[in-house]
Amino acid sequence: MSDADANTAPTAAAGNPAFDDPAYRTGIIELLGLLASGEIIACERLAEDAKMAPDLRTKVEVAAMATSEFGHFIQLRDRLVELGEEPYARMTPFAATFEAFHAKTRPADYLEGLVKAFVFDGLAADFYREIAAYLDTDTRQLVLDTMSGTGSSEFVIDEVRGAIETDPKVGGRLALWGRRLMGEALSQAQMVVAERDDLSALLVGGVDSPGMDLAAIGRMFTRLTDAHAARMDRLGLAS
């Protein structure tokens, strides 16, 4: 389905009582716009990072990660079209936030690029899976499918661990880099949710759709931090 068909397409919300709530529907549209924006920008950044790869094999591996992100973007874009939305208009409000994050976390070399992809991809997947628990069934499945990762975990782990084995000093530098990435990513997630009322309502809920209270949100961020530590450990890095 093309973007031009958005106005004539039957909406995917038809028959879904969750979408009878205008605030919920708006929150879902914002979430899909957020995810789609993040995926296409991640694709672009990975394609740039591939240029720093030391050889053709690793260049292809990173390019494959970018291709996976693009595939996720297509699913999200098409869902917005099915809902009768113009996808790029819904993505645009989030573009500056993602661009600012990537500007602050520009990798200095190939290894930093790999760690960034691994850390940010994992954190984003964890964060959106947490949100998915409060979504309608169709949207939940789409979020879980598109946040399933890039299939690059073992490749990144082998590359980073191999580099540390060759030069142990690399481990300290990459560990600091991983901590910085985590801090920036958590700040970004909190800022995006706080700035978008309907998006934050998906988390905190309402009278008919209870969500998280402040204690539950605190526990969620604890789980995100613990999962990050586990990922860093897989890379052979201290968190």
TIFIDREN-621096 format. One record per residue (C-alpha): residue in one letter; chain; x, y, z. Coordinates in pm, whole numbers, padded with zeros to 5 digits. Layout:
// residues N
+------+-------+--------+--------+--------+
! rest ! kette !     xx !     yy !     zz !
+------+-------+--------+--------+--------+
!    A !     A !      X !      Y !      Z !
...
+------+-------+--------+--------+--------+
END
This chain:
// residues 239
+------+-------+--------+--------+--------+
! rest ! kette !     xx !     yy !     zz !
+------+-------+--------+--------+--------+
!    M !     A !  00000 !  00000 !  00000 !
!    S !     A !  00143 !  00340 ! -00096 !
!    D !     A !  00133 !  00654 !  00115 !
!    A !     A ! -00105 !  00806 ! -00138 !
!    D !     A ! -00364 !  00544 ! -00046 !
!    A !     A ! -00377 !  00657 !  00318 !
!    N !     A ! -00698 !  00855 !  00282 !
!    T !     A ! -00884 !  00573 !  00110 !
!    A !     A ! -00750 !  00279 !  00311 !
!    P !     A ! -00979 !  00105 !  00560 !
!    T !     A ! -00847 !  00186 !  00904 !
!    A !     A ! -00686 ! -00091 !  01102 !
!    A !     A ! -00871 !  00046 !  01405 !
!    A !     A ! -01208 ! -00067 !  01273 !
!    G !     A ! -01368 ! -00305 !  01519 !
!    N !     A ! -01102 ! -00240 !  01782 !
!    P !     A ! -01277 ! -00087 !  02086 !
!    A !     A ! -00948 !  00047 !  02224 !
!    F !     A ! -00943 !  00302 !  01940 !
!    D !     A ! -01281 !  00440 !  02046 !
!    D !     A ! -01084 !  00646 !  02299 !
!    P !     A ! -00944 !  00946 !  02103 !
!    A !     A ! -00658 !  00996 !  02349 !
!    Y !     A ! -00556 !  00630 !  02319 !
!    R !     A ! -00565 !  00644 !  01941 !
!    T !     A ! -00354 !  00959 !  01940 !
!    G !     A ! -00109 !  00796 !  02179 !
!    I !     A ! -00076 !  00496 !  01948 !
!    I !     A ! -00021 !  00719 !  01646 !
!    E !     A !  00249 !  00908 !  01835 !
!    L !     A !  00412 !  00582 !  01943 !
!    L !     A !  00419 !  00449 !  01588 !
!    G !     A !  00558 !  00780 !  01461 !
!    L !     A !  00825 !  00768 !  01732 !
!    L !     A !  00923 !  00412 !  01647 !
!    A !     A !  00926 !  00471 !  01272 !
!    S !     A !  01141 !  00783 !  01312 !
!    G !     A !  01385 !  00598 !  01535 !
!    E !     A !  01413 !  00304 !  01296 !
!    I !     A !  01481 !  00504 !  00980 !
!    I !     A !  01738 !  00724 !  01154 !
!    A !     A !  01904 !  00413 !  01304 !
!    C !     A !  01918 !  00267 !  00952 !
!    E !     A !  02086 !  00584 !  00824 !
!    R !     A !  02338 !  00591 !  01110 !
!    L !     A !  02431 !  00225 !  01071 !
!    A !     A !  02486 !  00276 !  00699 !
!    E !     A !  02727 !  00557 !  00789 !
!    D !     A !  02898 !  00343 !  01055 !
!    A !     A !  02953 !  00066 !  00798 !
!    K !     A !  03201 !  00296 !  00625 !
!    M !     A !  03430 !  00267 !  00929 !
!    A !     A !  03439 ! -00114 !  00917 !
!    P !     A !  03794 ! -00249 !  00876 !
!    D !     A !  03715 ! -00502 !  00603 !
!    L !     A !  03448 ! -00608 !  00358 !
!    R !     A !  03305 ! -00887 !  00574 !
!    T !     A !  03239 ! -00661 !  00869 !
!    K !     A !  03113 ! -00384 !  00639 !
!    V !     A !  02851 ! -00626 !  00507 !
!    E !     A !  02753 ! -00732 !  00860 !
!    V !     A !  02688 ! -00373 !  00965 !
!    A !     A !  02504 ! -00303 !  00640 !
!    A !     A !  02282 ! -00603 !  00716 !
!    M !     A !  02197 ! -00446 !  01052 !
!    A !     A !  02094 ! -00129 !  00871 !
!    T !     A !  01878 ! -00332 !  00634 !
!    S !     A !  01702 ! -00494 !  00929 !
!    E !     A !  01621 ! -00152 !  01074 !
!    F !     A !  01480 ! -00046 !  00738 !
!    G !     A !  01255 ! -00350 !  00732 !
!    H !     A !  01119 ! -00255 !  01073 !
!    F !     A !  01057 !  00098 !  00950 !
!    I !     A !  00853 ! -00031 !  00656 !
!    Q !     A !  00624 ! -00227 !  00891 !
!    L !     A !  00564 !  00078 !  01108 !
!    R !     A !  00513 !  00312 !  00814 !
!    D !     A !  00260 !  00077 !  00658 !
!    R !     A !  00071 !  00048 !  00987 !
!    L !     A !  00037 !  00426 !  01003 !
!    V !     A ! -00097 !  00425 !  00647 !
!    E !     A ! -00348 !  00153 !  00742 !
!    L !     A ! -00466 !  00379 !  01022 !
!    G !     A ! -00532 !  00655 !  00770 !
!    E !     A ! -00232 !  00864 !  00876 !
!    E !     A !  00035 !  01038 !  00670 !
!    P !     A !  00338 !  00856 !  00814 !
!    Y !     A !  00607 !  01117 !  00754 !
!    A !     A !  00401 !  01389 !  00917 !
!    R !     A !  00371 !  01166 !  01225 !
!    M !     A !  00744 !  01091 !  01227 !
!    T !     A !  00867 !  01447 !  01185 !
!    P !     A !  00803 !  01570 !  01546 !
!    F !     A !  01050 !  01308 !  01676 !
!    A !     A !  01324 !  01349 !  01418 !
!    A !     A !  01506 !  01633 !  01596 !
!    T !     A !  01520 !  01436 !  01923 !
!    F !     A !  01680 !  01134 !  01755 !
!    E !     A !  01918 !  01352 !  01556 !
!    A !     A !  02026 !  01528 !  01876 !
!    F !     A !  02088 !  01193 !  02046 !
!    H !     A !  02297 !  01065 !  01756 !
!    A !     A !  02490 !  01394 !  01740 !
!    K !     A !  02581 !  01358 !  02108 !
!    T !     A !  02679 !  00993 !  02066 !
!    R !     A !  02868 !  00994 !  01739 !
!    P !     A !  03110 !  00697 !  01750 !
!    A !     A !  03477 !  00775 !  01711 !
!    D !     A !  03554 !  00442 !  01545 !
!    Y !     A !  03412 !  00113 !  01426 !
!    L !     A !  03407 ! -00052 !  01770 !
!    E !     A !  03224 !  00237 !  01931 !
!    G !     A !  02971 !  00216 !  01649 !
!    L !     A !  02914 ! -00153 !  01719 !
!    V !     A !  02872 ! -00097 !  02093 !
!    K !     A !  02630 !  00188 !  02027 !
!    A !     A !  02418 ! -00024 !  01793 !
!    F !     A !  02415 ! -00313 !  02040 !
!    V !     A !  02338 ! -00102 !  02347 !
!    F !     A !  02082 !  00129 !  02190 !
!    D !     A !  01905 ! -00145 !  01997 !
!    G !     A !  01874 ! -00354 !  02312 !
!    L !     A !  01762 ! -00067 !  02533 !
!    A !     A !  01503 !  00050 !  02280 !
!    A !     A !  01367 ! -00304 !  02248 !
!    D !     A !  01340 ! -00338 !  02626 !
!    F !     A !  01172 !  00001 !  02666 !
!    Y !     A !  00912 ! -00053 !  02397 !
!    R !     A !  00839 ! -00406 !  02518 !
!    E !     A !  00756 ! -00254 !  02855 !
!    I !     A !  00514 ! -00013 !  02686 !
!    A !     A !  00370 ! -00294 !  02472 !
!    A !     A !  00216 ! -00455 !  02781 !
!    Y !     A ! -00034 ! -00165 !  02791 !
!    L !     A ! -00133 ! -00170 !  02424 !
!    D !     A ! -00411 ! -00338 !  02230 !
!    T !     A ! -00327 ! -00681 !  02091 !
!    D !     A ! -00258 ! -00577 !  01730 !
!    T !     A ! -00035 ! -00284 !  01823 !
!    R !     A !  00143 ! -00489 !  02088 !
!    Q !     A !  00234 ! -00757 !  01834 !
!    L !     A !  00360 ! -00499 !  01584 !
!    V !     A !  00580 ! -00337 !  01850 !
!    L !     A !  00719 ! -00674 !  01958 !
!    D !     A !  00788 ! -00773 !  01597 !
!    T !     A !  00965 ! -00449 !  01505 !
!    M !     A !  01161 ! -00438 !  01830 !
!    S !     A !  01285 ! -00795 !  01791 !
!    G !     A !  01640 ! -00677 !  01727 !
!    T !     A !  01863 ! -00671 !  01421 !
!    G !     A !  01990 ! -01028 !  01454 !
!    S !     A !  02343 ! -00894 !  01508 !
!    S !     A !  02405 ! -00986 !  01870 !
!    E !     A !  02656 ! -01268 !  01823 !
!    F !     A !  02846 ! -01079 !  01555 !
!    V !     A !  02885 ! -00770 !  01776 !
!    I !     A !  02980 ! -00976 !  02082 !
!    D !     A !  03247 ! -01166 !  01889 !
!    E !     A !  03391 ! -00847 !  01738 !
!    V !     A !  03408 ! -00656 !  02068 !
!    R !     A !  03543 ! -00947 !  02272 !
!    G !     A !  03799 ! -01019 !  02002 !
!    A !     A !  03918 ! -00658 !  02006 !
!    I !     A !  03951 ! -00664 !  02387 !
!    E !     A !  04148 ! -00987 !  02370 !
!    T !     A !  04385 ! -00828 !  02119 !
!    D !     A !  04419 ! -00504 !  02318 !
!    P !     A !  04280 ! -00513 !  02676 !
!    K !     A !  04294 ! -00132 !  02701 !
!    V !     A !  04008 ! -00117 !  02450 !
!    G !     A !  03778 ! -00262 !  02716 !
!    G !     A !  03807 !  00036 !  02949 !
!    R !     A !  03736 !  00286 !  02674 !
!    L !     A !  03436 !  00095 !  02546 !
!    A !     A !  03298 !  00045 !  02898 !
!    L !     A !  03299 !  00422 !  02952 !
!    W !     A !  03136 !  00465 !  02615 !
!    G !     A !  02864 !  00216 !  02706 !
!    R !     A !  02786 !  00402 !  03029 !
!    R !     A !  02759 !  00729 !  02840 !
!    L !     A !  02525 !  00573 !  02586 !
!    M !     A !  02300 !  00437 !  02858 !
!    G !     A !  02275 !  00774 !  03030 !
!    E !     A !  02196 !  00959 !  02709 !
!    A !     A !  01940 !  00700 !  02597 !
!    L !     A !  01753 !  00699 !  02930 !
!    S !     A !  01744 !  01079 !  02929 !
!    Q !     A !  01605 !  01074 !  02577 !
!    A !     A !  01335 !  00819 !  02664 !
!    Q !     A !  01223 !  01014 !  02970 !
!    M !     A !  01218 !  01342 !  02778 !
!    V !     A !  01015 !  01205 !  02486 !
!    V !     A !  00751 !  01051 !  02713 !
!    A !     A !  00729 !  01360 !  02935 !
!    E !     A !  00683 !  01595 !  02640 !
!    R !     A !  00398 !  01403 !  02472 !
!    D !     A !  00082 !  01390 !  02682 !
!    D !     A ! -00100 !  01123 !  02482 !
!    L !     A !  00213 !  00912 !  02458 !
!    S !     A !  00273 !  00931 !  02833 !
!    A !     A ! -00094 !  00839 !  02885 !
!    L !     A ! -00019 !  00499 !  02730 !
!    L !     A !  00207 !  00437 !  03030 !
!    V !     A !  00014 !  00598 !  03314 !
!    G !     A ! -00327 !  00505 !  03173 !
!    G !     A ! -00666 !  00646 !  03267 !
!    V !     A ! -00989 !  00550 !  03440 !
!    D !     A ! -01073 !  00275 !  03191 !
!    S !     A ! -00716 !  00178 !  03101 !
!    P !     A ! -00498 !  00159 !  03411 !
!    G !     A ! -00127 !  00183 !  03348 !
!    M !     A !  00182 !  00227 !  03562 !
!    D !     A !  00201 !  00430 !  03880 !
!    L !     A !  00521 !  00613 !  03972 !
!    A !     A !  00655 !  00313 !  04165 !
!    A !     A !  00596 !  00085 !  03865 !
!    I !     A !  00771 !  00330 !  03633 !
!    G !     A !  01066 !  00334 !  03873 !
!    R !     A !  01078 ! -00045 !  03866 !
!    M !     A !  01066 ! -00038 !  03488 !
!    F !     A !  01375 !  00183 !  03470 !
!    T !     A !  01548 ! -00048 !  03718 !
!    R !     A !  01476 ! -00341 !  03487 !
!    L !     A !  01611 ! -00143 !  03191 !
!    T !     A !  01930 ! -00071 !  03383 !
!    D !     A !  01971 ! -00435 !  03486 !
!    A !     A !  01920 ! -00553 !  03127 !
!    H !     A !  02181 ! -00302 !  03010 !
!    A !     A !  02430 ! -00440 !  03264 !
!    A !     A !  02367 ! -00791 !  03135 !
!    R !     A !  02428 ! -00678 !  02776 !
!    M !     A !  02751 ! -00507 !  02871 !
!    D !     A !  02862 ! -00825 !  03046 !
!    R !     A !  02799 ! -01021 !  02725 !
!    L !     A !  03033 ! -00779 !  02550 !
!    G !     A !  03296 ! -00833 !  02817 !
!    L !     A !  03256 ! -00476 !  02943 !
!    A !     A !  03191 ! -00339 !  03290 !
!    S !     A !  02864 ! -00147 !  03323 !
+------+-------+--------+--------+--------+
END
